[in-house]
Amino acid sequence: TFGDQTLTESGSYQLDLKNEIGGDSTVTVNLIVREEDLVELGTVQICEGSTYQFGSQSITESGDYEQLLTNRYGCDSLVTVSVQVNEQDFVVLDDNACEGSIYIFGELEITQSGTYEQLYTNMAGCDSTVQVTVTFRAPDVVNLGTIDLCEGNEFSLGTQSLTEAGSF
């Protein structure tokens, strides 16, 4: 309030007064009305299990958040942020391999049955754990029994052409 005026806009205002002895006095005020600030930080992505510090708030869940601060002019300053929490991945695989072979899992060369884990980064930039259980199995043995073969003929076994008696 300036005299009997309520000032709400920037500008130069005068107030004419009478002093103690009846003389005229003019009081001038140059008023600058500052608007409240609105600052939008946009979207911040964090990984599940992480914390985003926003002013006095420790944020661990997705959502829209705001902080009311005071700017350098003493006016309200509203800061907003949208937080997106991205999930970590945990993938479980079960696989078989032949005894005597090497099972490649990431940078691991596996030769024994067991459960193994590798840590990767997923598309959202968060930890991704892949767990594989590898079981090494003996190769299957197939007994074809006895095969009679006339002399001069051959028997094909896989890529071999057999013409003589024996166990293969």
VOGU-3710 file (C-alpha; in Angstrom, 3 decimals, decimal comma):
1> tfgdqtltes> 0,000/0,000/0,000  1,284/3,434/-0,956  -0,923/6,073/0,602  -4,430/5,006/-0,250  -3,278/3,057/-3,325  -2,718/-0,709/-3,509  0,136/-1,201/-5,951  0,289/-4,490/-7,885  2,155/-3,535/-11,067  5,611/-2,199/-11,811
11> gsyqldlkne> 5,777/1,518/-12,412  6,514/4,966/-11,022  3,993/6,187/-8,480  3,564/9,589/-6,765  1,860/10,480/-3,586  1,053/14,141/-2,895  1,064/15,035/0,791  0,880/18,122/2,940  3,704/18,603/5,366  3,363/19,824/8,982
21> iggdstvtvn> 3,208/23,463/8,015  0,822/22,985/5,121  3,357/22,827/2,315  3,090/20,376/-0,539  5,307/17,299/-0,555  5,566/14,735/-3,291  6,801/11,228/-2,586  7,796/9,164/-5,626  8,383/5,439/-5,650  9,673/3,380/-8,538
31> livreedlve> 8,188/-0,063/-7,996  9,387/-3,248/-9,654  7,003/-6,163/-9,167  8,885/-9,413/-9,588  6,947/-12,508/-10,568  7,498/-15,820/-8,884  9,926/-18,053/-10,723  8,851/-21,383/-12,145  11,765/-23,664/-12,949  11,029/-26,992/-14,614
41> lgtvqicegs> 13,951/-29,407/-14,477  12,231/-31,916/-16,772  12,582/-35,670/-16,262  15,376/-37,267/-14,265  15,926/-41,010/-14,590  17,355/-43,069/-11,743  17,801/-46,793/-11,241  15,773/-48,827/-8,778  17,527/-48,761/-5,415  19,058/-45,317/-6,106
51> tyqfgsqsit> 18,141/-41,984/-4,531  17,733/-38,612/-6,268  18,400/-35,681/-3,950  16,047/-32,801/-4,758  16,454/-29,983/-2,273  15,604/-31,507/1,088  13,809/-34,491/-0,479  15,425/-37,895/-0,995  13,428/-39,387/-3,864  13,295/-43,151/-4,508
61> esgdyeqllt> 9,941/-43,482/-6,338  8,656/-42,307/-9,724  6,512/-39,182/-9,675  6,362/-35,405/-9,980  7,981/-33,393/-7,202  8,255/-29,717/-6,341  10,244/-27,505/-3,998  9,223/-23,996/-3,002  12,295/-21,809/-2,591  12,945/-18,094/-2,231
71> nrygcdslvt> 14,720/-16,341/-5,098  17,236/-13,513/-4,764  14,433/-10,901/-4,654  12,635/-12,639/-1,798  9,898/-13,975/-4,073  8,649/-17,535/-4,302  10,504/-19,751/-6,695  8,832/-23,058/-7,564  11,133/-25,784/-8,889  9,568/-28,942/-10,340
81> vsvqvneqdf> 11,066/-32,243/-11,462  9,650/-35,487/-12,778  11,490/-38,585/-11,552  11,360/-41,885/-13,408  12,678/-44,964/-11,589  13,974/-47,606/-14,001  14,012/-51,242/-12,943  17,044/-53,444/-12,664  16,824/-56,728/-14,566  17,404/-60,206/-13,170
91> vvlddnaceg> 17,343/-62,908/-15,844  17,524/-66,620/-14,975  18,587/-69,158/-17,608  18,954/-72,934/-17,493  21,114/-74,618/-20,127  22,808/-77,920/-20,966  26,180/-78,667/-22,523  28,056/-81,825/-23,453  30,740/-83,134/-21,116  34,190/-82,136/-22,316
101> siyifgelei> 32,947/-78,996/-24,064  33,364/-75,349/-23,025  30,253/-73,249/-22,329  30,843/-69,549/-23,063  28,910/-67,139/-20,819  29,966/-63,530/-21,285  33,697/-63,636/-20,655  33,525/-66,880/-18,668  34,616/-70,218/-20,094  32,637/-72,757/-18,089
111> tqsgtyeqly> 33,695/-76,431/-17,945  31,830/-77,621/-14,830  28,139/-77,827/-13,977  26,958/-75,026/-11,695  25,264/-71,640/-11,415  27,087/-68,574/-12,716  26,260/-64,848/-12,779  27,309/-61,933/-14,948  26,513/-58,247/-14,333  25,600/-56,109/-17,336
121> tnmagcdstv> 24,001/-52,700/-17,919  20,476/-52,723/-19,379  19,011/-50,283/-21,928  17,972/-47,886/-19,151  21,527/-47,774/-17,805  20,698/-49,880/-14,744  22,282/-53,075/-13,457  21,172/-56,236/-15,182  22,118/-59,559/-13,620  22,032/-62,672/-15,785
131> qvtvtfrapd> 22,220/-65,986/-13,959  22,709/-69,260/-15,819  22,671/-72,781/-14,454  24,742/-75,000/-16,728  24,474/-78,775/-16,545  27,129/-80,786/-18,352  25,747/-84,099/-19,566  27,439/-87,210/-20,923  26,813/-87,753/-24,613  24,044/-90,165/-25,464
141> vvnlgtidlc> 25,202/-93,649/-26,445  23,078/-95,382/-29,054  23,593/-99,111/-29,531  22,560/-100,139/-33,025  23,240/-103,787/-32,194  24,855/-106,055/-34,752  24,541/-105,164/-38,376  25,141/-107,839/-40,993  26,883/-106,564/-44,068  27,611/-108,471/-47,245
151> egnefslgtq> 31,202/-108,394/-48,465  31,762/-105,553/-50,925  28,957/-103,412/-49,410  29,375/-100,511/-47,059  27,473/-99,126/-44,105  27,247/-95,361/-43,510  27,574/-94,211/-39,899  27,468/-90,427/-39,722  30,228/-89,288/-42,072  32,006/-92,679/-42,077
161> slteagsf> 31,649/-95,395/-44,689  32,276/-98,749/-42,959  33,350/-101,818/-44,937  34,994/-103,986/-42,269  33,747/-105,703/-39,113  34,294/-103,943/-35,754  32,764/-101,814/-32,980  32,299/-98,183/-33,786
//
